[in-house]
Amino acid sequence: MNSPVVLITGALAGIGRATALAFAKEGARVVVSGRHDDAGAKLVAELRSLGAEAEFVKTDVRIEDDVRNLVDKTVARFGRLDVAVNNAGTEGQPGVVTDTSAEKYAGTFDTNVLGTLLSLKHEMRVMLAQGSGSIVNLSSVLGRVGMPGAAVYVASKHAVEGLTKCAALEGAAAGVRVNAVSPGPVETGMLDRFTGGSEAAKAGFLAAMPAKRASTPEEIAQAILFVASDKSSLINGQSLAIDGGYSVQ
Ligand SMILES: NC(=O)c1ccc[n+]([C@@H]2O[C@H](COP(=O)([O-])OP(=O)(O)OC[C@H]3O[C@@H](n4cnc5c(N)ncnc54)[C@H](OP(=O)(O)O)[C@@H]3O)[C@@H](O)[C@H]2O)c1
């Protein structure tokens, strides 16, 4: 499709930012969203400097009015919504099950699960009426395996996998596809926080990976572009692992 209209949540850092830049370089019209006006304005300027039409809409994905507004402003500006990347996510406060709390659970699930659900709800409202669309949810390799000390995050990404499959089945007959990508460790702020800000802990974590390294956000962005595009036209309800082989051990 020429100049697809692409919406990205949590686009101001890490994978979301790399994905926005990758779509812009491919000629897409891009709506980036996040919680910070200043960073949003800077990213829009960068996207426009690449020749892309771009807008920023301030959005906290935990708040339904924000998500509805994001989708409605995208359609008001560009007339349609072709691709949505539900990327906003948090590692929450990792810890063992016996140390967790209702607050820590909500701090993770409200963004990773409720945020993805609300995004799907409003994106599919437009795409089902339009009769086309492609949605990519950010899951994780931890959406298919367990990890001690990360139960709440792991459970939230298992939930994203379930949401992806159900939404895919609900959209299929109308030409709306919903897939996920499932990265292993990626070089972003989240990985640094997840490993406690310690280079030694991070190096130890990555040494246990088959590829002995994290992926770059740009590598994840390229996979998202493929899954979102017409090149993957009958791929639906799938979760593509991008983990250097970690999940097949
Ligand atoms: N990095 C990894 O190793 C890894 C591996 C597998 C999957 N993932 C997934 O990939 C996605 C992107 O993560 P990342 O690695 O790029 O992390 P990141 O650099 O921390 O970026 C996450 C982005 O999400 C935003 N965000 C968080 N809560 C939000 C909310 N309630 N509403 C709107 N935006 C919100 C953050 O903005 P604020 O500054 O406002 O918090 C930030 O821009 C996440 O879903 C994550 O779970 C990451």
The ligand as a MOL file (V3000), in Angstrom:
LIG
                    3D

  0  0  0     0  0            999 V3000
M  V30 BEGIN CTAB
M  V30 COUNTS 48 52 0 0 0
M  V30 BEGIN ATOM
M  V30 1 N 13.3050 -4.1830 25.7010 0
M  V30 2 C 13.0570 -5.4840 25.7130 0
M  V30 3 O 13.9560 -6.2930 26.0460 0
M  V30 4 C 11.6970 -6.0060 25.3370 0
M  V30 5 C 11.5800 -7.3870 25.0990 0
M  V30 6 C 10.3380 -7.9050 24.7370 0
M  V30 7 C 9.2590 -7.0720 24.6120 0
M  V30 8 N 9.3880 -5.7290 24.8460 0 CHG=1
M  V30 9 C 8.1890 -4.9040 24.7040 0
M  V30 10 O 8.3990 -3.9160 23.7230 0
M  V30 11 C 7.5920 -2.7750 24.0080 0
M  V30 12 C 8.4550 -1.5210 23.9420 0
M  V30 13 O 9.4270 -1.5970 24.9780 0
M  V30 14 P 10.8800 -0.9300 24.8830 0
M  V30 15 O 11.8550 -2.0030 25.0810 0
M  V30 16 O 10.9670 -0.0630 23.6940 0 CHG=-1
M  V30 17 O 10.8480 -0.0900 26.2400 0
M  V30 18 P 11.0110 1.4710 26.5410 0
M  V30 19 O 12.2250 1.9860 25.8480 0
M  V30 20 O 10.8900 1.5860 28.0030 0
M  V30 21 O 9.7410 2.1090 25.8310 0
M  V30 22 C 8.4420 1.8830 26.3040 0
M  V30 23 C 7.5870 3.0450 25.8520 0
M  V30 24 O 6.2410 2.8290 26.3320 0
M  V30 25 C 5.8030 4.0350 26.9320 0
M  V30 26 N 4.7440 3.8140 27.9170 0
M  V30 27 C 4.8240 3.1450 29.0920 0
M  V30 28 N 3.6400 3.1740 29.7250 0
M  V30 29 C 2.7970 3.8950 28.9240 0
M  V30 30 C 1.4430 4.2770 29.0260 0
M  V30 31 N 0.6830 3.9490 30.0820 0
M  V30 32 N 0.8960 5.0110 28.0130 0
M  V30 33 C 1.6420 5.3510 26.9350 0
M  V30 34 N 2.9340 5.0320 26.7890 0
M  V30 35 C 3.5000 4.3070 27.7770 0
M  V30 36 C 7.0510 4.6260 27.5660 0
M  V30 37 O 6.8660 6.0000 27.7970 0
M  V30 38 P 7.0260 6.7330 29.2360 0
M  V30 39 O 8.3240 7.4540 29.1650 0
M  V30 40 O 5.8490 7.6480 29.2810 0
M  V30 41 O 6.9710 5.6570 30.3050 0
M  V30 42 C 8.0690 4.3550 26.4620 0
M  V30 43 O 8.0450 5.3580 25.4660 0
M  V30 44 C 6.9520 -3.0370 25.3600 0
M  V30 45 O 5.6210 -3.4900 25.1740 0
M  V30 46 C 7.8190 -4.1240 25.9520 0
M  V30 47 O 7.1310 -4.8980 26.9100 0
M  V30 48 C 10.5900 -5.1690 25.1900 0
M  V30 END ATOM
M  V30 BEGIN BOND
M  V30 1 1 1 2
M  V30 2 2 2 3
M  V30 3 1 2 4
M  V30 4 1 4 5
M  V30 5 2 4 48
M  V30 6 2 5 6
M  V30 7 1 6 7
M  V30 8 2 7 8
M  V30 9 1 8 9
M  V30 10 1 8 48
M  V30 11 1 9 10
M  V30 12 1 9 46
M  V30 13 1 10 11
M  V30 14 1 11 12
M  V30 15 1 11 44
M  V30 16 1 12 13
M  V30 17 1 13 14
M  V30 18 2 14 15
M  V30 19 1 14 16
M  V30 20 1 14 17
M  V30 21 1 17 18
M  V30 22 2 18 19
M  V30 23 1 18 20
M  V30 24 1 18 21
M  V30 25 1 21 22
M  V30 26 1 22 23
M  V30 27 1 23 24
M  V30 28 1 23 42
M  V30 29 1 24 25
M  V30 30 1 25 26
M  V30 31 1 25 36
M  V30 32 1 26 27
M  V30 33 1 26 35
M  V30 34 2 27 28
M  V30 35 1 28 29
M  V30 36 1 29 30
M  V30 37 2 29 35
M  V30 38 1 30 31
M  V30 39 2 30 32
M  V30 40 1 32 33
M  V30 41 2 33 34
M  V30 42 1 34 35
M  V30 43 1 36 37
M  V30 44 1 36 42
M  V30 45 1 37 38
M  V30 46 2 38 39
M  V30 47 1 38 40
M  V30 48 1 38 41
M  V30 49 1 42 43
M  V30 50 1 44 45
M  V30 51 1 44 46
M  V30 52 1 46 47
M  V30 END BOND
M  V30 END CTAB
M  END
